[in-house]
Every structure is written in C-alpha cells, then in structure tokens.
Amino acid sequence: MQRPRPLTLQQRVSRLQTRPCGVAVLALCLLLFAGGAAAQEAKSGKGCGALYEQARRASLEILVDDHQSGSGVVVDKTGVGLTAAHVVGRPGSRVEVLSPVAGRREATVVAVDLGHDLAVLKLEPRADGYPALPLADAAPEVGEDVFLLGTPIFRHGVMVRGMIARRDATFEFYGDKHVEIMHVNATVQYGMSGGPWFNAAGEVVGIQSGVMKVKDVPASIAFMVPFAALRALLESQRTASTAAAGMAVEETWQQQRDFLSRIPPRTEGLVVKILLSHGPAARGGVKQWDVITHADGKTVRMPDELLRLIRAKRPGDTISLTLLSPDGAGTREVEVRLGKLEVGWPAPSN
C-alpha cells in the first residue's frame, strides 16, 4: 500500500487556520519553528503571551481631570503616545496617563485630528524611556487578524481579537460630526476607545475609536482610526484643519416608504437626516429632509461620495449643493461655506 505523502508547510498552516483559536499568531509561530528564518522570528514575535505582554507594557490608561476616560498606547520610547480625540475631551482639560511600567504621568495633547478621532500625546520625560509598540510599515489587509488592548468598563489590560472587515475607509456619524474610520469585526466595550489595534508582529495599525450599536448594545463591528491618519498626524505633529458641513445624510433607498412616496420615483441622492442648527449647512439654506442630488456638479448617491468632496476642501471653502425638497417645491441650488471641526484646539506655533 502506498504511504501518504507528508503535508507541506503551507498545507499544515492552511489546516491550522481552520481551527477556532489563536489563528494568526499560531500560524506565524508554526512558520517560525518550521522555517527557522531569523527575519521571520523578528517579525512574528514569540506567540500570544509575548504579544500580549509587549502590548500591555506599552499600553496607557487616560485620565482626564482625574477621571479614567479611555485607553492609549506609547508608540515611541521618548513618550509619544496615541489615543482617540474624544478620550482627551475638550481643549484645556488636564490629561494624565497610567502606565503599567511608569505609573502615573502627566501628558500634553500635542495635536488632534477630529476628522479621524485621533490625538497625539507627549508624556513627561522619563530617564529609562517608555516601552513602546512601533507603527507598522503599512496598513492591514482586509481579512487580516488584528488585536486590541485596553480597559473595557474599567477592567485593566484586556486584549480582544478582531479582523479587518472592510477594504476601504468609510465614514460614521458621531453625534455632531462625521469621522473617517475602518470597520473591524470585533465586539468592543466602553473604555477601550483610544487603545491600540496591532498586528501579529506587535505593530500598531490603528486606534480604537467607536462601535456600532443596536439599541445601545455593541454589535460585532468596531470603528478603527485608519493607519494613514495615524502616520500623517505623527509625522506632522500639527493639529488638523478638517472641513465640515454640520449635517448627517443617508441614502434615499434607506428611507421609509412614506418618505419615498413624496419624491419622484427612482430618485437617487442623500437625505439630510441630522442638521446642526447653527452649522454651515443650516446657515447656507439646507433644510432637514432635503435630498442632495449633486455636489459641485457631481452626482452623489452615497455618503462617502459627498464626504470625500467636503474633506478635499479646507474650512472657509464653499461647496455647491443641488437640493430636492420633499414637499414638492422642486429643486434649488445653495452654496455652503464649510466650517472647521478643530475649533478651540490651538495650532502649534512652529
């Protein structure tokens, strides 16, 4: 009888990836031991425990006016850190961090980017420096396993595993503004905002920003600050200047039938569902329930199409909107002078 041929390394990894626990790190560990390459060893780390310990030592808990507000991470041994902008609160708040290695330390908000819900911190100097998680070289791929470490509901040092769930960044509305994020398949609780999303090599690929909720219960989709935004703010160390219109929109085909019956059949556009009363759009003549069909002469059917046109501009620029009124009054053109999200945050002097 012919003996079965031994499995190749690729086949062994493929079989391992069908098992339910520790997929990414275990697969990398198998490659490490089977291949024996020094470069792979440096890249992949030593397994789940070592990955957790590396992230834990670099992790931060953010205190704002003595209240634990969220999580963060050190990305450079000199004390440069990252967190979500909403974690540090309003300009002028007193910010400190709790480090598992360095204890309680003062921190300064160096720069914010409210369009990506991101803040850069600078911790007070420390003789031995700080343990840090380095930034990755590139953004994670869709389907890639990623890990989050933070403080959910005041529980310290908790690691969550997720998967990049969308190829491209998109926008979510955070009560008064749109924030550009990546979707991650993971269940994340309050308190982990600002914590690091990192890959199996222990490299930061994003920052936790928010969660999708159904009746105030977190669903299995988390919102992560995109990698490109992290790299850009760390490189510039300057507060962003993000253009905003002060409204939230939905696609026409997401609306109830009673609304759709009041507009022409097959109308495609964006329905103004939330309008900030003193925001740029309201001042420009936009009304709630208007349908935006064109922006700067371009057809807009999905929120990302409109928001990318807005984000390509600067505060003070104008955007031309074609609006369809659902009350039968027909269409009209308005000019909206865009506002700025980072109002009140001082720009650096240099």
C-alpha positions as a Markdown table, in Angstrom:
| # | Residue | x | y | z |
|---|---|---|---|---|
| 1 | Met | 0.0 | 0.0 | 0.0 |
| 2 | Gln | 1.3 | 3.4 | -0.9 |
| 3 | Arg | 2.2 | 5.6 | 2.1 |
| 4 | Pro | 0.5 | 9.0 | 2.2 |
| 5 | Arg | 2.8 | 11.9 | 1.2 |
| 6 | Pro | 3.7 | 14.2 | 4.1 |
| 7 | Leu | 1.9 | 17.6 | 4.2 |
| 8 | Thr | 3.8 | 20.6 | 3.1 |
| 9 | Leu | 4.4 | 23.5 | 5.4 |
| 10 | Gln | 1.7 | 25.6 | 3.5 |
| 11 | Gln | -0.8 | 22.7 | 3.9 |
| 12 | Arg | -0.1 | 22.5 | 7.6 |
| 13 | Val | -0.6 | 26.2 | 8.1 |
| 14 | Ser | -3.8 | 26.0 | 6.0 |
| 15 | Arg | -5.2 | 23.3 | 8.3 |
| 16 | Leu | -4.3 | 25.2 | 11.3 |
| 17 | Gln | -6.2 | 28.3 | 10.1 |
| 18 | Thr | -9.4 | 26.4 | 10.1 |
| 19 | Arg | -9.2 | 26.0 | 13.9 |
| 20 | Pro | -11.1 | 28.4 | 16.1 |
| 21 | Cys | -8.4 | 29.8 | 18.4 |
| 22 | Gly | -5.3 | 31.9 | 18.1 |
| 23 | Val | -5.3 | 31.7 | 14.3 |
| 24 | Ala | -2.9 | 34.4 | 13.2 |
| 25 | Val | -0.3 | 34.1 | 15.9 |
| 26 | Leu | -0.3 | 30.3 | 16.0 |
| 27 | Ala | 0.1 | 30.2 | 12.2 |
| 28 | Leu | 3.0 | 32.6 | 12.4 |
| 29 | Cys | 4.5 | 30.5 | 15.2 |
| 30 | Leu | 4.4 | 27.4 | 13.1 |
| 31 | Leu | 6.2 | 29.3 | 10.3 |
| 32 | Leu | 8.8 | 30.4 | 12.8 |
| 33 | Phe | 9.6 | 27.0 | 14.1 |
| 34 | Ala | 9.4 | 25.2 | 10.8 |
| 35 | Gly | 11.2 | 27.8 | 8.7 |
| 36 | Gly | 13.8 | 28.8 | 11.3 |
| 37 | Ala | 14.5 | 32.1 | 9.5 |
| 38 | Ala | 15.9 | 34.9 | 11.7 |
| 39 | Ala | 13.9 | 37.5 | 9.8 |
| 40 | Gln | 10.6 | 35.7 | 10.4 |
| 41 | Glu | 11.4 | 35.3 | 14.1 |
| 42 | Ala | 12.0 | 39.1 | 14.4 |
| 43 | Lys | 8.8 | 39.8 | 12.5 |
| 44 | Ser | 6.4 | 37.4 | 14.1 |
| 45 | Gly | 7.3 | 37.5 | 17.8 |
| 46 | Lys | 7.1 | 34.6 | 20.3 |
| 47 | Gly | 3.4 | 33.8 | 20.5 |
| 48 | Cys | 0.2 | 35.1 | 22.1 |
| 49 | Gly | 1.7 | 35.5 | 25.6 |
| 50 | Ala | 4.6 | 37.5 | 24.4 |
| 51 | Leu | 2.4 | 39.6 | 22.1 |
| 52 | Tyr | 0.1 | 40.4 | 25.0 |
| 53 | Glu | 2.9 | 41.4 | 27.3 |
| 54 | Gln | 4.5 | 43.6 | 24.7 |
| 55 | Ala | 1.3 | 45.4 | 24.2 |
| 56 | Arg | 0.4 | 45.6 | 27.9 |
| 57 | Arg | 3.7 | 47.3 | 28.8 |
| 58 | Ala | 3.2 | 49.9 | 26.1 |
| 59 | Ser | -0.5 | 50.5 | 26.9 |
| 60 | Leu | -1.9 | 53.6 | 28.7 |
| 61 | Glu | -5.0 | 54.4 | 30.6 |
| 62 | Ile | -6.0 | 58.0 | 30.0 |
| 63 | Leu | -7.1 | 60.2 | 32.9 |
| 64 | Val | -8.9 | 63.4 | 32.2 |
| 65 | Asp | -9.4 | 65.7 | 35.2 |
| 66 | Asp | -8.8 | 62.7 | 37.4 |
| 67 | His | -11.4 | 60.5 | 35.6 |
| 68 | Gln | -10.4 | 57.4 | 33.7 |
| 69 | Ser | -11.6 | 58.3 | 30.2 |
| 70 | Gly | -10.2 | 55.6 | 27.9 |
| 71 | Ser | -7.1 | 53.9 | 26.7 |
| 72 | Gly | -4.0 | 54.7 | 24.7 |
| 73 | Val | -0.5 | 53.5 | 23.7 |
| 74 | Val | 3.1 | 54.7 | 23.5 |
| 75 | Val | 4.5 | 54.5 | 20.0 |
| 76 | Asp | 7.9 | 55.9 | 20.7 |
| 77 | Lys | 10.2 | 55.3 | 23.7 |
| 78 | Thr | 10.6 | 59.1 | 24.1 |
| 79 | Gly | 7.0 | 59.2 | 25.3 |
| 80 | Val | 5.0 | 59.9 | 22.2 |
| 81 | Gly | 1.5 | 58.3 | 22.6 |
| 82 | Leu | -1.7 | 58.0 | 20.7 |
| 83 | Thr | -5.3 | 57.9 | 21.8 |
| 84 | Ala | -8.7 | 58.8 | 20.4 |
| 85 | Ala | -9.5 | 62.5 | 20.3 |
| 86 | His | -12.8 | 62.1 | 22.1 |
| 87 | Val | -11.0 | 60.4 | 25.0 |
| 88 | Val | -9.0 | 63.6 | 25.9 |
| 89 | Gly | -12.1 | 65.7 | 25.9 |
| 90 | Arg | -12.2 | 69.4 | 25.4 |
| 91 | Pro | -9.3 | 71.8 | 24.9 |
| 92 | Gly | -7.7 | 72.7 | 28.2 |
| 93 | Ser | -8.5 | 69.5 | 30.1 |
| 94 | Arg | -5.9 | 68.2 | 32.4 |
| 95 | Val | -4.6 | 64.9 | 30.9 |
| 96 | Glu | -2.5 | 62.3 | 32.7 |
| 97 | Val | -1.8 | 58.6 | 31.9 |
| 98 | Leu | -1.4 | 55.5 | 33.9 |
| 99 | Ser | 1.4 | 53.2 | 32.6 |
| 100 | Pro | 1.9 | 49.7 | 33.9 |
| 101 | Val | 5.6 | 50.4 | 33.8 |
| 102 | Ala | 6.0 | 54.1 | 34.6 |
| 103 | Gly | 3.0 | 54.7 | 36.8 |
| 104 | Arg | 1.0 | 58.0 | 36.8 |
| 105 | Arg | 2.5 | 60.6 | 34.5 |
| 106 | Glu | 1.5 | 64.0 | 33.1 |
| 107 | Ala | 0.7 | 64.2 | 29.4 |
| 108 | Thr | 0.3 | 67.0 | 26.9 |
| 109 | Val | -2.0 | 66.9 | 23.9 |
| 110 | Val | 0.3 | 67.8 | 21.1 |
| 111 | Ala | -2.1 | 67.6 | 18.1 |
| 112 | Val | -5.6 | 66.4 | 17.3 |
| 113 | Asp | -7.4 | 65.3 | 14.1 |
| 114 | Leu | -11.1 | 65.3 | 14.9 |
| 115 | Gly | -12.0 | 64.1 | 11.4 |
| 116 | His | -10.3 | 60.8 | 12.3 |
| 117 | Asp | -10.9 | 61.0 | 16.1 |
| 118 | Leu | -7.2 | 60.9 | 16.8 |
| 119 | Ala | -4.9 | 62.7 | 19.3 |
| 120 | Val | -1.1 | 62.7 | 19.8 |
| 121 | Leu | 0.2 | 62.8 | 23.4 |
| 122 | Lys | 3.6 | 63.7 | 24.8 |
| 123 | Leu | 4.4 | 62.1 | 28.2 |
| 124 | Glu | 6.7 | 63.8 | 30.7 |
| 125 | Pro | 10.3 | 62.7 | 30.2 |
| 126 | Arg | 11.5 | 59.5 | 31.9 |
| 127 | Ala | 15.1 | 58.5 | 32.3 |
| 128 | Asp | 14.7 | 55.0 | 31.0 |
| 129 | Gly | 12.2 | 56.0 | 28.4 |
| 130 | Tyr | 8.9 | 54.1 | 27.8 |
| 131 | Pro | 8.1 | 50.7 | 26.4 |
| 132 | Ala | 6.5 | 51.3 | 23.0 |
| 133 | Leu | 4.7 | 49.5 | 20.2 |
| 134 | Pro | 6.1 | 50.6 | 16.9 |
| 135 | Leu | 4.0 | 51.8 | 14.0 |
| 136 | Ala | 3.6 | 49.2 | 11.2 |
| 137 | Asp | 5.1 | 49.8 | 7.8 |
| 138 | Ala | 1.7 | 49.5 | 6.0 |
| 139 | Ala | -2.0 | 49.3 | 6.6 |
| 140 | Pro | -3.5 | 45.9 | 7.4 |
| 141 | Glu | -5.3 | 44.0 | 4.6 |
| 142 | Val | -9.0 | 43.1 | 4.6 |
| 143 | Gly | -9.4 | 39.8 | 6.4 |
| 144 | Glu | -6.2 | 40.2 | 8.4 |
| 145 | Asp | -6.3 | 39.4 | 12.1 |
| 146 | Val | -5.7 | 42.3 | 14.5 |
| 147 | Phe | -5.7 | 42.7 | 18.3 |
| 148 | Leu | -6.8 | 45.5 | 20.6 |
| 149 | Leu | -5.7 | 46.1 | 24.1 |
| 150 | Gly | -7.5 | 48.5 | 26.5 |
| 151 | Thr | -9.6 | 48.9 | 29.6 |
| 152 | Pro | -13.2 | 47.8 | 28.9 |
| 153 | Ile | -15.6 | 49.0 | 31.6 |
| 154 | Phe | -12.7 | 49.7 | 34.0 |
| 155 | Arg | -11.2 | 46.2 | 33.6 |
| 156 | His | -7.4 | 46.6 | 33.1 |
| 157 | Gly | -5.3 | 45.1 | 30.4 |
| 158 | Val | -7.8 | 43.2 | 28.3 |
| 159 | Met | -6.9 | 42.0 | 24.8 |
| 160 | Val | -9.6 | 41.5 | 22.1 |
| 161 | Arg | -9.1 | 39.8 | 18.8 |
| 162 | Gly | -10.7 | 41.1 | 15.6 |
| 163 | Met | -10.5 | 41.0 | 11.8 |
| 164 | Ile | -10.3 | 43.9 | 9.3 |
| 165 | Ala | -13.8 | 43.8 | 7.8 |
| 166 | Arg | -13.7 | 46.3 | 5.0 |
| 167 | Arg | -11.1 | 47.1 | 2.3 |
| 168 | Asp | -11.5 | 50.9 | 2.4 |
| 169 | Ala | -12.1 | 53.5 | 5.0 |
| 170 | Thr | -15.6 | 54.9 | 5.3 |
| 171 | Phe | -17.5 | 57.5 | 7.5 |
| 172 | Glu | -19.6 | 57.2 | 10.6 |
| 173 | Phe | -21.5 | 60.0 | 12.3 |
| 174 | Tyr | -20.5 | 60.6 | 15.9 |
| 175 | Gly | -23.4 | 62.8 | 17.2 |
| 176 | Asp | -22.1 | 66.1 | 15.7 |
| 177 | Lys | -19.6 | 65.2 | 13.1 |
| 178 | His | -18.5 | 62.6 | 10.6 |
| 179 | Val | -15.4 | 60.6 | 11.4 |
| 180 | Glu | -13.4 | 58.5 | 8.8 |
| 181 | Ile | -12.8 | 55.0 | 10.2 |
| 182 | Met | -12.1 | 51.4 | 9.2 |
| 183 | His | -14.6 | 48.6 | 10.1 |
| 184 | Val | -13.2 | 45.8 | 12.3 |
| 185 | Asn | -15.1 | 42.6 | 13.0 |
| 186 | Ala | -14.9 | 42.6 | 16.8 |
| 187 | Thr | -17.1 | 43.2 | 19.9 |
| 188 | Val | -15.6 | 46.1 | 21.8 |
| 189 | Gln | -16.9 | 47.7 | 25.0 |
| 190 | Tyr | -16.8 | 51.2 | 26.5 |
| 191 | Gly | -13.4 | 52.1 | 27.9 |
| 192 | Met | -11.3 | 50.7 | 25.1 |
| 193 | Ser | -11.5 | 53.9 | 23.0 |
| 194 | Gly | -8.0 | 55.1 | 22.2 |
| 195 | Gly | -6.4 | 51.7 | 22.7 |
| 196 | Pro | -4.1 | 50.3 | 20.0 |
| 197 | Trp | -5.1 | 47.9 | 17.3 |
| 198 | Phe | -1.9 | 45.9 | 16.4 |
| 199 | Asn | -1.0 | 43.1 | 14.1 |
| 200 | Ala | 0.5 | 39.7 | 15.0 |
| 201 | Ala | 4.0 | 41.2 | 14.8 |
| 202 | Gly | 3.1 | 43.7 | 17.6 |
| 203 | Glu | 2.9 | 46.7 | 15.3 |
| 204 | Val | 0.3 | 49.4 | 15.6 |
| 205 | Val | -2.1 | 49.5 | 12.6 |
| 206 | Gly | -4.9 | 51.7 | 14.1 |
| 207 | Ile | -6.5 | 53.2 | 17.2 |
| 208 | Gln | -9.9 | 52.2 | 18.6 |
| 209 | Ser | -12.5 | 54.9 | 18.0 |
| 210 | Gly | -16.1 | 53.7 | 18.4 |
| 211 | Val | -18.5 | 50.8 | 18.0 |
| 212 | Met | -21.6 | 50.0 | 16.0 |
| 213 | Lys | -24.6 | 49.7 | 18.4 |
| 214 | Val | -28.1 | 48.2 | 18.1 |
| 215 | Lys | -30.4 | 49.7 | 20.8 |
| 216 | Asp | -27.3 | 50.8 | 22.7 |
| 217 | Val | -25.8 | 47.3 | 22.7 |
| 218 | Pro | -22.4 | 47.0 | 20.9 |
| 219 | Ala | -22.7 | 44.9 | 17.7 |
| 220 | Ser | -19.8 | 43.0 | 16.3 |
| 221 | Ile | -18.4 | 45.9 | 14.3 |
| 222 | Ala | -15.8 | 48.3 | 15.8 |
| 223 | Phe | -14.5 | 51.5 | 14.3 |
| 224 | Met | -10.7 | 51.9 | 14.0 |
| 225 | Val | -8.8 | 55.1 | 13.1 |
| 226 | Pro | -7.2 | 54.3 | 9.6 |
| 227 | Phe | -3.5 | 53.7 | 9.5 |
| 228 | Ala | -2.8 | 56.5 | 7.1 |
| 229 | Ala | -4.3 | 59.0 | 9.5 |
| 230 | Leu | -2.0 | 57.8 | 12.3 |
| 231 | Arg | 1.1 | 58.1 | 10.2 |
| 232 | Ala | 0.1 | 61.5 | 8.9 |
| 233 | Leu | -0.6 | 63.1 | 12.4 |
| 234 | Leu | 2.5 | 61.5 | 13.9 |
| 235 | Glu | 4.7 | 62.9 | 11.1 |
| 236 | Ser | 3.2 | 66.4 | 11.1 |
| 237 | Gln | 2.6 | 66.8 | 14.9 |
| 238 | Arg | 0.2 | 69.6 | 13.9 |
| 239 | Thr | -3.5 | 69.9 | 14.7 |
| 240 | Ala | -5.6 | 69.1 | 11.6 |
| 241 | Ser | -7.9 | 71.6 | 9.9 |
| 242 | Thr | -10.9 | 69.5 | 8.9 |
| 243 | Ala | -13.7 | 70.9 | 6.7 |
| 244 | Ala | -17.2 | 70.1 | 7.8 |
| 245 | Ala | -20.8 | 70.9 | 6.8 |
| 246 | Gly | -22.6 | 70.2 | 10.0 |
| 247 | Met | -25.1 | 67.6 | 8.8 |
| 248 | Ala | -25.6 | 63.8 | 8.6 |
| 249 | Val | -27.0 | 62.2 | 5.5 |
| 250 | Glu | -28.5 | 58.8 | 4.4 |
| 251 | Glu | -29.1 | 57.2 | 1.0 |
| 252 | Thr | -32.6 | 57.6 | -0.4 |
| 253 | Trp | -33.1 | 53.8 | -0.6 |
| 254 | Gln | -32.7 | 53.6 | 3.1 |
| 255 | Gln | -35.8 | 55.7 | 3.8 |
| 256 | Gln | -39.3 | 54.6 | 4.7 |
| 257 | Arg | -41.9 | 54.2 | 2.0 |
| 258 | Asp | -44.0 | 57.2 | 3.2 |
| 259 | Phe | -41.0 | 59.4 | 2.5 |
| 260 | Leu | -40.2 | 57.8 | -0.8 |
| 261 | Ser | -43.8 | 58.3 | -1.9 |
| 262 | Arg | -43.3 | 62.1 | -1.7 |
| 263 | Ile | -40.3 | 62.3 | -4.1 |
| 264 | Pro | -40.1 | 61.3 | -7.8 |
| 265 | Pro | -39.7 | 57.5 | -8.3 |
| 266 | Arg | -36.1 | 56.3 | -8.6 |
| 267 | Thr | -34.7 | 59.5 | -7.1 |
| 268 | Glu | -31.1 | 58.9 | -6.1 |
| 269 | Gly | -29.3 | 61.1 | -3.6 |
| 270 | Leu | -28.7 | 61.8 | 0.1 |
| 271 | Val | -31.4 | 62.7 | 2.6 |
| 272 | Val | -30.4 | 65.2 | 5.2 |
| 273 | Lys | -31.4 | 63.4 | 8.4 |
| 274 | Ile | -29.5 | 65.4 | 11.0 |
| 275 | Leu | -28.9 | 69.2 | 10.6 |
| 276 | Leu | -26.9 | 71.1 | 13.3 |
| 277 | Ser | -29.0 | 74.2 | 13.9 |
| 278 | His | -26.1 | 76.6 | 13.8 |
| 279 | Gly | -23.9 | 74.6 | 11.4 |
| 280 | Pro | -22.6 | 75.6 | 8.0 |
| 281 | Ala | -25.3 | 73.7 | 6.0 |
| 282 | Ala | -28.1 | 75.2 | 8.0 |
| 283 | Arg | -26.7 | 78.7 | 7.6 |
| 284 | Gly | -26.4 | 78.0 | 3.8 |
| 285 | Gly | -30.0 | 77.2 | 3.4 |
| 286 | Val | -30.1 | 73.4 | 3.7 |
| 287 | Lys | -33.2 | 72.0 | 5.5 |
| 288 | Gln | -33.8 | 68.7 | 7.2 |
| 289 | Trp | -35.2 | 66.1 | 4.8 |
| 290 | Asp | -33.8 | 67.8 | 1.8 |
| 291 | Val | -32.4 | 65.4 | -0.8 |
| 292 | Ile | -28.9 | 66.3 | -2.0 |
| 293 | Thr | -28.6 | 65.1 | -5.6 |
| 294 | His | -25.4 | 66.9 | -6.7 |
| 295 | Ala | -22.4 | 68.4 | -5.0 |
| 296 | Asp | -20.2 | 70.7 | -7.1 |
| 297 | Gly | -22.0 | 69.4 | -10.1 |
| 298 | Lys | -21.2 | 65.8 | -9.3 |
| 299 | Thr | -23.9 | 63.2 | -8.7 |
| 300 | Val | -23.9 | 61.9 | -5.1 |
| 301 | Arg | -25.7 | 58.7 | -4.2 |
| 302 | Met | -23.7 | 57.5 | -1.2 |
| 303 | Pro | -22.5 | 59.5 | 1.9 |
| 304 | Asp | -18.8 | 58.7 | 1.2 |
| 305 | Glu | -19.1 | 60.4 | -2.2 |
| 306 | Leu | -20.3 | 63.7 | -0.6 |
| 307 | Leu | -18.0 | 63.5 | 2.4 |
| 308 | Arg | -14.8 | 62.9 | 0.3 |
| 309 | Leu | -15.7 | 66.1 | -1.7 |
| 310 | Ile | -16.0 | 68.0 | 1.6 |
| 311 | Arg | -12.8 | 66.6 | 3.1 |
| 312 | Ala | -10.9 | 67.5 | 0.0 |
| 313 | Lys | -11.6 | 71.2 | 0.8 |
| 314 | Arg | -10.4 | 73.5 | 3.6 |
| 315 | Pro | -12.5 | 75.3 | 6.2 |
| 316 | Gly | -13.9 | 78.5 | 4.6 |
| 317 | Asp | -14.2 | 76.9 | 1.1 |
| 318 | Thr | -17.6 | 76.6 | -0.4 |
| 319 | Ile | -19.5 | 73.6 | -1.8 |
| 320 | Ser | -22.4 | 73.9 | -4.2 |
| 321 | Leu | -25.4 | 71.6 | -3.4 |
| 322 | Thr | -28.4 | 70.8 | -5.6 |
| 323 | Leu | -31.3 | 70.1 | -3.3 |
| 324 | Leu | -34.7 | 68.4 | -3.9 |
| 325 | Ser | -37.4 | 69.4 | -1.4 |
| 326 | Pro | -39.6 | 66.5 | -0.4 |
| 327 | Asp | -42.6 | 68.9 | 0.0 |
| 328 | Gly | -43.0 | 69.2 | -3.8 |
| 329 | Ala | -41.3 | 72.6 | -4.1 |
| 330 | Gly | -38.8 | 71.3 | -6.7 |
| 331 | Thr | -35.0 | 71.7 | -6.7 |
| 332 | Arg | -32.8 | 74.6 | -5.7 |
| 333 | Glu | -29.1 | 75.4 | -5.5 |
| 334 | Val | -27.3 | 76.6 | -2.4 |
| 335 | Glu | -23.7 | 77.5 | -1.5 |
| 336 | Val | -22.4 | 76.2 | 1.8 |
| 337 | Arg | -19.3 | 77.8 | 3.3 |
| 338 | Leu | -17.7 | 75.0 | 5.2 |
| 339 | Gly | -16.7 | 75.2 | 8.9 |
| 340 | Lys | -13.9 | 73.6 | 10.9 |
| 341 | Leu | -14.0 | 70.7 | 13.3 |
| 342 | Glu | -11.0 | 71.6 | 15.4 |
| 343 | Val | -12.4 | 74.9 | 16.7 |
| 344 | Gly | -10.8 | 75.7 | 20.0 |
| 345 | Trp | -7.8 | 73.5 | 19.6 |
| 346 | Pro | -4.6 | 75.6 | 19.3 |
| 347 | Ala | -2.4 | 75.1 | 16.3 |
| 348 | Pro | 1.3 | 74.7 | 17.1 |
| 349 | Ser | 3.4 | 77.8 | 16.8 |
| 350 | Asn | 6.2 | 76.2 | 14.8 |
